[in-house]
Amino acid sequence: MPPADIRIETRRLLLRLPQTGDFERYAELFADGEASRHIGGQLARGAAWRRFLQMPGAWMLQGFAMFSVVEKETGLWIGQAGPWRPDGWPGNEIGYAFHPQAWGKGYAVEAVAATIDWAFANLGWEDIIHCISPANVASKKVAQRLGSRLLREGCVLPPPADGHQVEVWGQSRRQWLENRERLPW
């Protein structure tokens, strides 16, 4: 299936490849100091545009990257979630970042679960990780709800993360199949 045709639907969300129209809300996410502090920090609009282009580029070259997450009810871009593996990355990541208007609604768990299913079904991965800033309590709670556990601390990420130190959370395919049974859907 050509990447442009890949779509995942959950009860409340549509996950699809990034589109130019997603950028305004993406730029809002990275302009917000609180929302962006654990995902590389605030970015000026031009820097946000360059970062935004990483995902479509990864889709075209690697055949996978984070999906844009769209709220079905409103059609709003609310975040991104999915597989991510730049050169030198510490593992097969399922990453996620959400616009502050989406916080507290369970969207992250719903979207990330769908992308874990997709990655295991389509990429042949045997395990997944989440690289989480040590101070990002909310992201750790998402990882825990999905059944991931802390694998290691003090991991230093390569570019494009510019040496950011993270905790690595994760689980195997087998663990995911067991953990997935506990999710509410």
Salt bridges, closest charged atoms under 4 A:
GLU9 OE1 - LYS72 NZ 3.01
ASP22 OD1 - ARG16 NH2 2.73
GLU24 OE2 - ARG45 NH2 2.50
GLU28 OE1 - ARG25 NH1 3.80
GLU28 OE1 - HIS99 NE2 2.83
GLU34 OE2 - ARG37 NE 3.21
GLU110 OE1 - ARG12 NE 2.68
ASP117 OD2 - ARG180 NH2 2.59
GLU126 OE2 - ARG173 NE 3.45
GLU167 OE1 - LYS140 NZ 3.23
GLU178 OE2 - ARG174 NH1 3.22
